[in-house]
Every structure is written in C-alpha cells, then in structure tokens.
Amino acid sequence: MNEAMIERLLQLQPIGVALVIGFVPALIARWKRRPMTPWYLYGFVCALLAWPLVVLPAIHGLLVRPHGKPERISPQRRRASALALLKEESVRSYPSWIAELRRKSPVGIERRRYACDHLGPGETLALVRERAEAGDRHAVSYRHGDVHLGYVPGRHRWIAEAIDDGLRLLAVVETVKTSWVFRRRAKFVGTRIIVLHDGR
C-alpha cells in the first residue's frame, strides 16, 4: 500500500475507515473457505472501535479451525502409527498373509492390481467372519474398505475361532511383494494379526 493510499484512508471518516479495514479478516476467511459476512462484521466492529484492533480478527481468522471437521491424518502418518504399534512389546501379533489374491473379488475387482495400487506396509485391514462361505466354516476375509481382498489361509483357522470367542482382531499389512512381469501386480501380501481386545 503506497503513501497516497494511506493518506486517503486517514482522511476518510472513522466509519469509512472501518468499512475498508474490515475487509482484511473477510479476505482471510474467504482464503480459508469460511463464510465472509461474519468475519467482515467482526473486523468492521473492531476497526470502528479502534482500527488497530483489526489485527485481532485477522489473527483469529488465521488460527481458528472450522468446527465439525476433524484433522485429516495422512496415509503415511497412519501407516507409520500402525507399524509402530507392531513394535510395541505389549502388543500381541501373529504373521499371516492374504490367500486367494490371484482371484477376482466377488464384484470383479482384480485383487492383485488393487493390492499393488492401494496397499503398503502399515495399511490396516478389517477381518470379516464369513459365516455363509460354502465348504469352509472357518472362513475369514480381508477387507480394505469395501473391497474383498481374499481370505485368511486355512491353516490359520484359529483366527475364525478367536473372532467367534469375542476377540477383537485387526490386520496390518507388513509386506507387499510385486511382480514386474508384463504388468505390475502384487504377488504376495504378508500381514500381522493384532489382538486388540480379548473380549473378557
């Protein structure tokens, strides 16, 4: 702002100065994607009382966070937290892997490609008891969101029994081995099964 502009502002009536200076917090609110009107009124009132007070709503607008929107945790930070959990001595975890990764999911998603694109060490997976699975009363599936990735291997039937007994389990991806033959796909996804709560 040049000197001529400052002189013009000083020559304006107090209300005119307040009207102009009140735009500072309103512009900050717009930049932060908040409603401009309340912040403009906030700045106008402060500037009307004493124009240096406009600094108060300007700083307030920069620092305050919008209500109702939790801070988003980046996938890298979330994965790092899960891997750190595996290293805790008090946490019980057991190795496993995703079986039937080569088959397509029930809705036609190519699991190997999906795993390659969306999974990495530290990614958490849900374990879902598949009671209606034909021919296997111990079936437990791995899910990433709504995507059916495959099953817990048959030799790890204790996982189904643990879920039936009330244990709360969580799977964390430990390794993703990929193949570069023709197209990049995941050929193996190793997991760790964490016991969160024994249900007793």
N, C-alpha and C positions, 0 to 999 in steps of 0.2 A: 504494500500500500504506500503510495508516494505522499509527499508532504502536502500537496494541494488537496488531496482526498481527505487527509486527516483534518486540515483546516476547515473544510466544508462540513465534516461531521461535527466538529466542535461548535460551528456556527448554528447548527440545527437546534430546535427546541429539544428539551430533555425527552419528550415523548418520541420525537423523530429519531433521536439517537438510540433510544431503547428499541424502537421498531427495527432499526437496521442491525444493531448489535445482537438482537435476539435471534437472528438467523444463524449465528455461529453454532449453538448446540443443535439447532434444527438440521443443519447440514451434516453434522456428525451423526445425528440419528438416522438420516437418510443413508449415509455411508454404511452404518451398522444395520441397515434394514429394519428400522423401527418406525413407528408412526411419528411423523414430523410435528403435527399440531401440538401435542402436549409438551414436547421439548422446546418448541418455539415459544409457547406461553411461559414456560419455566424460565427460559433465557430472557424474555421480554420483561418479566416481573423483576428479575434480579438486576437487569440493566436499568430499569426505571428507578429502583431504589438507590442504586449506586452502580454506575456502569462497570467498574472493575469486578463487581460480583459475578459478571457473566462467565468469569473463569470457573466458578463453582459448577454450573450445569454442564459446561464444556468438558471438564474433567470427569464429572459424574457420568456423562454420556459415553465417554471412552472406556470407563472402568466397569460399569454395570453390565451384567449378563442378562439376557432375556429369560423370563420365567417360563417354566414348563418344558424347557429344552435341556436335557441333561448333556453334560460334556461328552462328546463323541470320543471313544477310545480307538486309536488307530489299530489296524490289524497287526502291525508289527509289535506294538506295545502289548496287545492282548496275547499274542503268541509267546512273547518273552516272559510274560507273567505265568503262563501255563508251564513253560519249560522250567522256570524257577521253582514252581510247585513240585515238579517231579524230583528235584534235587533235595527237597526237604526230607530229613531223616524220619520225621514223624508221619510222613505220608506213605501209605501202602500202595504200591503199584506193581502191575504184573504185565509182562510182554505178551503181545498178540499181534494179529495182522488182519487185513480185510480179505476174506475169501470170496470167490466168485467175482473178482474185479473185472475179469475179461468179458463177462456177460453184460448186456444192456440192462438198464433199470426197468422196472415194470412199465414206466411211461416212455421208454425208448431212448433214454439218455445214455450216451456212450461213457461208461463209468471211468475207463482208463484215461480218456481225454479230459473229463471233468476233474478227476483227481489231480492230473498234471497241471491244470489251469488254476485250480482253486485251493488245493491243499499244500501245506508246508509244515515243517516241524513246529509244534506248538499249537496247531489248529485243533480246536476241540470238536468232538463228535458226540452225538447222542447215541445211546444204546437203547434200542426198542425191542421189547419182547414180542416175538411174532407167534402168538398162540395158534393162529389159524394156518400156519405153514404146514402143507401136506407132507407127511412122511418124516417130519422132524419135530418132535415135541420139545426140543431144546433150542429152537431157532431164535437167534437174537440178531437184529440187523444194525448196521452202522448207518446213521443219518447225518447229513450235513445240511442243516436247514430242512427243506422238504425233499431233498434228493436222497434216494435209496442207493447207497454205495456198494452194498454187499452184505456179507454175513460174518459173524464171529465163527472161526473154524470149529468143526465138530468136536475136535479133541479138547476144546475149552468149554465143555458143557457146564462146568462149574459156574460160569457167568450167568447162564439162564437160571440155575438153581439159586445163586446168590440174589438175583433180582426177585425171584419168587419168594425168597425168605425175607424180603424187605430191605435189602442193602441198596443204597443209592450209589450207582457207579457212573463214571464218566470216562470217556476215551479221549486220549490226547495223541495226535499224530507225532511219531518220533522220527520216522524216516520216510522219504518218498524216493524210490528208485525209478528212474525214467529210461526209456529206450529211444535211441535216435534213428533206428531203422525205419526207413520210409517216412513215417510221421511221428512226431514226439508224443509219447503216451507213457503213463505210469505203468510199470510192470509189477511193482510191489509197494504196498503201503504198510509200514510197521507202526504199531500203536502201543501205548501203555494204558492199561485199565486201572483207573484210580478208584479206590474205595473212599467215597465221601462221607458216608454215614452208615452205621451198621444196623439201623432200624430198631435197636433195642433200647 
